[in-house]
Amino acid sequence: MPQNELVRLIYGTIDEPVVWDQFLSKFADRMRADAAGLMTQDRAGRWAKNTVTVGVDPISRKSYDEYFVSRNPWLPRRGMFVGNVEIGEELLSNCELVKTEFYQDFLKPNHWLYSCSAVTNVEKSAFSCIYTLRSAGSGGFTPDEIRLCQYLAPHLNTATRISQRIVDLKASLDRLVLGEIDTEVLAKLGLTPAETRLAIALFKGQSVEAYADEAAISINTARWHVKQIYGKTGVKRQTELIHLLLKKTVCI
């Protein structure tokens, strides 16, 4: 089935982001669209970022991101939840659309009139979507084309979440290779600043004695901090502390 090939390409982007171009080209063909893209934008229309597009020239892409997002009459009317698919004429009639600056100065010069888009991810102040645009001569989007968007939306959401998870894990592993630990992890454990500094040293494999000498504090003070750290984290020795912090860092 055609949609299965599109789904395969979506998950192929997790390892090879360049596959997005191939996916969007095939998606645009399947939707009989002149242009298609993946975009993240502010709900209030203050900014936008087209991440990947086909059929959109660089000037139009830049003008939307920097200006026309604030003039988009569809934006404040759409439902902001994952999987929601909407066509432009349902949000605003074409008779009303053609009177807007957005149409006259952005859509019309590109010979676009009809739009179909699906929300793929929602955050507090922004959302991501996949969209398609086509000319008046091509007519409105059909029920089958709308259903295709609905079918692909959850797969796009899943692939995006997996990709972001991989990015987060790589960042955590990079910190571990450098012997670093995110202080936010330690803050969540209720450690004081002094305990945090010592926990970081222990995480890097430094001995309590070496840390006391380096920090210019008495060994008894350092040992008291260690006792507090162990009590708050529920561990009994340095190796257990390192294991705990490794686990919490990778799970951020």
VOROKE-561875 format. One record per residue (C-alpha): residue in three letters; x, y, z. Coordinates in steps of 0.05 Angstrom, whole numbers, plus 32768, in hexadecimal, padded with zeros to 4 digits. Example, Ala and Ser with C-alpha at 12.3 -4.5 7.8 and 13.67 -1.06 7.14 Angstrom:
2
site code = Ala xx = 80F6 yy = 7FA6 zz = 809C
site code = Ser xx = 8111 yy = 7FEB zz = 808F
// end
This chain:
252
site code = Met xx = 8000 yy = 8000 zz = 8000
site code = Pro xx = 801A yy = 8046 zz = 7FF0
site code = Gln xx = 8014 yy = 805F zz = 8038
site code = Asn xx = 8040 yy = 8026 zz = 8051
site code = Glu xx = 8079 yy = 803F zz = 8026
site code = Leu xx = 806F yy = 8084 zz = 8045
site code = Val xx = 806F yy = 8067 zz = 808B
site code = Arg xx = 80AF yy = 8041 zz = 807C
site code = Leu xx = 80D0 yy = 8082 zz = 8066
site code = Ile xx = 80B8 yy = 80A6 zz = 80A4
site code = Tyr xx = 80DC yy = 8075 zz = 80D2
site code = Gly xx = 8118 yy = 8074 zz = 80A4
site code = Thr xx = 8123 yy = 80BD zz = 80B6
site code = Ile xx = 8135 yy = 80A9 zz = 80FD
site code = Asp xx = 8179 yy = 808F zz = 80E5
site code = Glu xx = 817F yy = 80B8 zz = 80A6
site code = Pro xx = 8160 yy = 80FE zz = 80AB
site code = Val xx = 816E yy = 810A zz = 8061
site code = Val xx = 8135 yy = 80D9 zz = 8053
site code = Trp xx = 8104 yy = 8111 zz = 8064
site code = Asp xx = 810E yy = 812E zz = 801F
site code = Gln xx = 80FC yy = 80EC zz = 7FFF
site code = Phe xx = 80C0 yy = 80E3 zz = 802C
site code = Leu xx = 80A5 yy = 8129 zz = 801F
site code = Ser xx = 80AD yy = 8121 zz = 7FD3
site code = Lys xx = 8085 yy = 80E0 zz = 7FD4
site code = Phe xx = 8053 yy = 80FD zz = 8004
site code = Ala xx = 8048 yy = 813A zz = 7FD8
site code = Asp xx = 803E yy = 810D zz = 7F9B
site code = Arg xx = 800C yy = 80E2 zz = 7FC1
site code = Met xx = 7FE6 yy = 8121 zz = 7FD7
site code = Arg xx = 7FEA yy = 813F zz = 7F91
site code = Ala xx = 8009 yy = 817C zz = 7FB3
site code = Asp xx = 8036 yy = 81B1 zz = 7F96
site code = Ala xx = 805A yy = 81BB zz = 7FD8
site code = Ala xx = 8063 yy = 8196 zz = 801A
site code = Gly xx = 808A yy = 81A0 zz = 8059
site code = Leu xx = 8097 yy = 8193 zz = 80A2
site code = Met xx = 8092 yy = 81CF zz = 80CF
site code = Thr xx = 8093 yy = 81E5 zz = 8117
site code = Gln xx = 8072 yy = 8226 zz = 8129
site code = Asp xx = 805C yy = 8250 zz = 8164
site code = Arg xx = 8012 yy = 824A zz = 8174
site code = Ala xx = 800D yy = 8296 zz = 8177
site code = Gly xx = 802D yy = 829F zz = 8133
site code = Arg xx = 806C yy = 82C1 zz = 814C
site code = Trp xx = 809D yy = 8292 zz = 8129
site code = Ala xx = 80A2 yy = 8255 zz = 80FD
site code = Lys xx = 80D7 yy = 8225 zz = 80E5
site code = Asn xx = 80CF yy = 81FC zz = 80A7
site code = Thr xx = 80FE yy = 81C2 zz = 80B3
site code = Val xx = 80F6 yy = 819D zz = 8071
site code = Thr xx = 80CF yy = 81B1 zz = 8033
site code = Val xx = 80C4 yy = 819D zz = 7FEA
site code = Gly xx = 80A7 yy = 81CD zz = 7FB7
site code = Val xx = 80B4 yy = 820A zz = 7FE3
site code = Asp xx = 80EA yy = 8239 zz = 7FCB
site code = Pro xx = 811B yy = 8255 zz = 7FFF
site code = Ile xx = 80FF yy = 829B zz = 7FFB
site code = Ser xx = 80B8 yy = 8285 zz = 8008
site code = Arg xx = 80CF yy = 8258 zz = 8040
site code = Lys xx = 80F5 yy = 8290 zz = 8061
site code = Ser xx = 80BD yy = 82C2 zz = 8058
site code = Tyr xx = 808B yy = 8294 zz = 807B
site code = Asp xx = 80BA yy = 8284 zz = 80B5
site code = Glu xx = 80CA yy = 82CD zz = 80C1
site code = Tyr xx = 808A yy = 82F1 zz = 80AF
site code = Phe xx = 804E yy = 82CE zz = 8090
site code = Val xx = 8046 yy = 829F zz = 80CB
site code = Ser xx = 802A yy = 82DB zz = 80F0
site code = Arg xx = 7FF9 yy = 82E8 zz = 80B6
site code = Asn xx = 7FE1 yy = 82A0 zz = 80AF
site code = Pro xx = 7F95 yy = 82A2 zz = 80B8
site code = Trp xx = 7F91 yy = 8256 zz = 80BF
site code = Leu xx = 7FC0 yy = 8253 zz = 80FB
site code = Pro xx = 7F92 yy = 826F zz = 8133
site code = Arg xx = 7F58 yy = 8245 zz = 811A
site code = Arg xx = 7F77 yy = 8200 zz = 811B
site code = Gly xx = 7F73 yy = 81CB zz = 8151
site code = Met xx = 7FB5 yy = 81C0 zz = 8175
site code = Phe xx = 7FB5 yy = 8175 zz = 8184
site code = Val xx = 7FDF yy = 813C zz = 8167
site code = Gly xx = 7FBE yy = 811B zz = 812C
site code = Asn xx = 7F90 yy = 8154 zz = 811C
site code = Val xx = 7F89 yy = 815B zz = 80D0
site code = Glu xx = 7F6A yy = 819A zz = 80B2
site code = Ile xx = 7F61 yy = 81B7 zz = 806E
site code = Gly xx = 7F66 yy = 8202 zz = 8062
site code = Glu xx = 7F1F yy = 820E zz = 8049
site code = Glu xx = 7F02 yy = 81EE zz = 8088
site code = Leu xx = 7F27 yy = 8221 zz = 80B2
site code = Leu xx = 7F19 yy = 825D zz = 8085
site code = Ser xx = 7EF0 yy = 825F zz = 8046
site code = Asn xx = 7F17 yy = 826C zz = 8006
site code = Cys xx = 7EEC yy = 82AA zz = 7FFB
site code = Glu xx = 7F06 yy = 82C7 zz = 803C
site code = Leu xx = 7F4D yy = 82AC zz = 8032
site code = Val xx = 7F58 yy = 82D0 zz = 7FF0
site code = Lys xx = 7F4B yy = 8313 zz = 8012
site code = Thr xx = 7F85 yy = 8309 zz = 8043
site code = Glu xx = 7FCC yy = 8322 zz = 803E
site code = Phe xx = 7FE3 yy = 82DB zz = 8049
site code = Tyr xx = 7FC2 yy = 82C5 zz = 8009
site code = Gln xx = 7FD2 yy = 8302 zz = 7FDF
site code = Asp xx = 801B yy = 8307 zz = 7FF1
site code = Phe xx = 802E yy = 82BF zz = 8003
site code = Leu xx = 7FFF yy = 828A zz = 7FE6
site code = Lys xx = 7FEB yy = 82AB zz = 7FA5
site code = Pro xx = 8032 yy = 82BA zz = 7F8C
site code = Asn xx = 8041 yy = 826F zz = 7F96
site code = His xx = 8000 yy = 825A zz = 7F74
site code = Trp xx = 7FE7 yy = 8239 zz = 7FB4
site code = Leu xx = 7FA0 yy = 8238 zz = 7FCE
site code = Tyr xx = 7F8F yy = 81F6 zz = 7FEF
site code = Ser xx = 7FB2 yy = 81DB zz = 802D
site code = Cys xx = 7FAF yy = 819A zz = 8055
site code = Ser xx = 7FD8 yy = 8191 zz = 8094
site code = Ala xx = 7FDD yy = 8162 zz = 80D0
site code = Val xx = 7FF7 yy = 8173 zz = 8115
site code = Thr xx = 8030 yy = 8143 zz = 8127
site code = Asn xx = 8048 yy = 815E zz = 8169
site code = Val xx = 8030 yy = 8191 zz = 819D
site code = Glu xx = 8058 yy = 81B6 zz = 81D1
site code = Lys xx = 8044 yy = 81ED zz = 8202
site code = Ser xx = 804A yy = 8228 zz = 81D3
site code = Ala xx = 8059 yy = 8207 zz = 8190
site code = Phe xx = 8044 yy = 81CE zz = 8163
site code = Ser xx = 805F yy = 81A7 zz = 8128
site code = Cys xx = 803A yy = 8192 zz = 80EA
site code = Ile xx = 8041 yy = 8174 zz = 80A5
site code = Tyr xx = 801F yy = 819D zz = 806F
site code = Thr xx = 800F yy = 819C zz = 8025
site code = Leu xx = 7FFB yy = 81D5 zz = 7FF7
site code = Arg xx = 7FDF yy = 81D4 zz = 7FB0
site code = Ser xx = 7FC2 yy = 8203 zz = 7F7C
site code = Ala xx = 7F7A yy = 8216 zz = 7F6E
site code = Gly xx = 7F7D yy = 81ED zz = 7F2E
site code = Ser xx = 7F8B yy = 81AE zz = 7F54
site code = Gly xx = 7F4B yy = 81B4 zz = 7F7D
site code = Gly xx = 7F41 yy = 81A5 zz = 7FC7
site code = Phe xx = 7F5D yy = 8169 zz = 7FEC
site code = Thr xx = 7F35 yy = 812A zz = 7FE7
site code = Pro xx = 7F1C yy = 80FF zz = 8022
site code = Asp xx = 7F50 yy = 80CA zz = 8011
site code = Glu xx = 7F88 yy = 80FD zz = 8013
site code = Ile xx = 7F70 yy = 8117 zz = 8056
site code = Arg xx = 7F6D yy = 80D1 zz = 8071
site code = Leu xx = 7FB5 yy = 80C5 zz = 805A
site code = Cys xx = 7FCB yy = 8101 zz = 8085
site code = Gln xx = 7FA4 yy = 80E5 zz = 80C0
site code = Tyr xx = 7FC6 yy = 80A1 zz = 80B6
site code = Leu xx = 800C yy = 80BE zz = 80B4
site code = Ala xx = 8006 yy = 80F1 zz = 80ED
site code = Pro xx = 8011 yy = 80C0 zz = 8127
site code = His xx = 804C yy = 80A0 zz = 8103
site code = Leu xx = 806B yy = 80E4 zz = 80FA
site code = Asn xx = 8061 yy = 80F2 zz = 8144
site code = Thr xx = 8081 yy = 80B0 zz = 8158
site code = Ala xx = 80BD yy = 80B9 zz = 812A
site code = Thr xx = 80C8 yy = 8100 zz = 8145
site code = Arg xx = 80C5 yy = 80E8 zz = 818D
site code = Ile xx = 80F6 yy = 80B0 zz = 817F
site code = Ser xx = 8126 yy = 80DF zz = 815C
site code = Gln xx = 8124 yy = 8110 zz = 8196
site code = Arg xx = 812F yy = 80D8 zz = 81C8
site code = Ile xx = 816D yy = 80C1 zz = 81A1
site code = Val xx = 8187 yy = 8109 zz = 81A1
site code = Asp xx = 817D yy = 810E zz = 81ED
site code = Leu xx = 819F yy = 80CC zz = 81F9
site code = Lys xx = 81DA yy = 80DE zz = 81CE
site code = Ala xx = 81E1 yy = 8120 zz = 81F4
site code = Ser xx = 81DF yy = 80FA zz = 8236
site code = Leu xx = 8213 yy = 80C8 zz = 821F
site code = Asp xx = 8240 yy = 8100 zz = 8206
site code = Arg xx = 823E yy = 811E zz = 824C
site code = Leu xx = 824F yy = 80DB zz = 826B
site code = Val xx = 828A yy = 80D2 zz = 823D
site code = Leu xx = 82A4 yy = 8115 zz = 8255
site code = Gly xx = 8297 yy = 8101 zz = 829D
site code = Glu xx = 8261 yy = 8135 zz = 82A4
site code = Ile xx = 821F yy = 8131 zz = 82C9
site code = Asp xx = 81E4 yy = 8161 zz = 82C0
site code = Thr xx = 81DD yy = 8189 zz = 8301
site code = Glu xx = 8191 yy = 8188 zz = 82F6
site code = Val xx = 8193 yy = 813E zz = 8305
site code = Leu xx = 81B6 yy = 814B zz = 8347
site code = Ala xx = 8187 yy = 8184 zz = 8358
site code = Lys xx = 814C yy = 8154 zz = 8351
site code = Leu xx = 816D yy = 8128 zz = 8386
site code = Gly xx = 816B yy = 8161 zz = 83B8
site code = Leu xx = 81B6 yy = 816B zz = 83BD
site code = Thr xx = 81D2 yy = 81AC zz = 83D7
site code = Pro xx = 8205 yy = 81D2 zz = 83AC
site code = Ala xx = 823F yy = 81B6 zz = 83D6
site code = Glu xx = 8224 yy = 8170 zz = 83D1
site code = Thr xx = 8219 yy = 8179 zz = 8386
site code = Arg xx = 8262 yy = 818C zz = 837B
site code = Leu xx = 8279 yy = 8150 zz = 83A2
site code = Ala xx = 8248 yy = 8121 zz = 837E
site code = Ile xx = 8263 yy = 8139 zz = 833B
site code = Ala xx = 82AA yy = 812A zz = 8352
site code = Leu xx = 8296 yy = 80E5 zz = 836A
site code = Phe xx = 8272 yy = 80D9 zz = 8328
site code = Lys xx = 82B3 yy = 80E8 zz = 8304
site code = Gly xx = 82D7 yy = 80B5 zz = 8330
site code = Gln xx = 82FB yy = 80E4 zz = 835E
site code = Ser xx = 8307 yy = 80CC zz = 83A5
site code = Val xx = 82EA yy = 80F0 zz = 83E2
site code = Glu xx = 8331 yy = 80FF zz = 83FA
site code = Ala xx = 8346 yy = 811C zz = 83B8
site code = Tyr xx = 8308 yy = 8147 zz = 83B4
site code = Ala xx = 8311 yy = 8161 zz = 83FB
site code = Asp xx = 8358 yy = 8176 zz = 83EA
site code = Glu xx = 8343 yy = 8197 zz = 83A9
site code = Ala xx = 8308 yy = 81BB zz = 83C8
site code = Ala xx = 8331 yy = 81D1 zz = 8405
site code = Ile xx = 8302 yy = 81B2 zz = 8437
site code = Ser xx = 830F yy = 8181 zz = 846F
site code = Ile xx = 8308 yy = 8137 zz = 8462
site code = Asn xx = 82D4 yy = 8133 zz = 8499
site code = Thr xx = 82A9 yy = 8168 zz = 8476
site code = Ala xx = 82B0 yy = 8143 zz = 8434
site code = Arg xx = 829C yy = 8102 zz = 8455
site code = Trp xx = 8260 yy = 8123 zz = 8475
site code = His xx = 824A yy = 813C zz = 8430
site code = Val xx = 8252 yy = 80F5 zz = 8415
site code = Lys xx = 8226 yy = 80DB zz = 844D
site code = Gln xx = 81F1 yy = 810E zz = 843A
site code = Ile xx = 81F6 yy = 80FC zz = 83F0
site code = Tyr xx = 81EF yy = 80B2 zz = 83FE
site code = Gly xx = 81B4 yy = 80BE zz = 842C
site code = Lys xx = 818F yy = 80E8 zz = 83F9
site code = Thr xx = 819C yy = 80B9 zz = 83BF
site code = Gly xx = 8193 yy = 8078 zz = 83E4
site code = Val xx = 81D7 yy = 805B zz = 83D2
site code = Lys xx = 820F yy = 803F zz = 83FE
site code = Arg xx = 824D yy = 8047 zz = 83D5
site code = Gln xx = 826D yy = 8070 zz = 839D
site code = Thr xx = 8262 yy = 803C zz = 8367
site code = Glu xx = 8218 yy = 8039 zz = 8377
site code = Leu xx = 8214 yy = 8086 zz = 8372
site code = Ile xx = 8236 yy = 8085 zz = 832E
site code = His xx = 8206 yy = 804F zz = 8316
site code = Leu xx = 81CA yy = 8078 zz = 832F
site code = Leu xx = 81E1 yy = 80B7 zz = 830D
site code = Leu xx = 81F0 yy = 8093 zz = 82CC
site code = Lys xx = 81AA yy = 8077 zz = 82CD
site code = Lys xx = 8189 yy = 80BA zz = 82DB
site code = Thr xx = 81B4 yy = 80DE zz = 82A8
site code = Val xx = 81A3 yy = 80AE zz = 826F
site code = Cys xx = 8159 yy = 80B1 zz = 8282
site code = Ile xx = 8154 yy = 80FD zz = 827F
// end
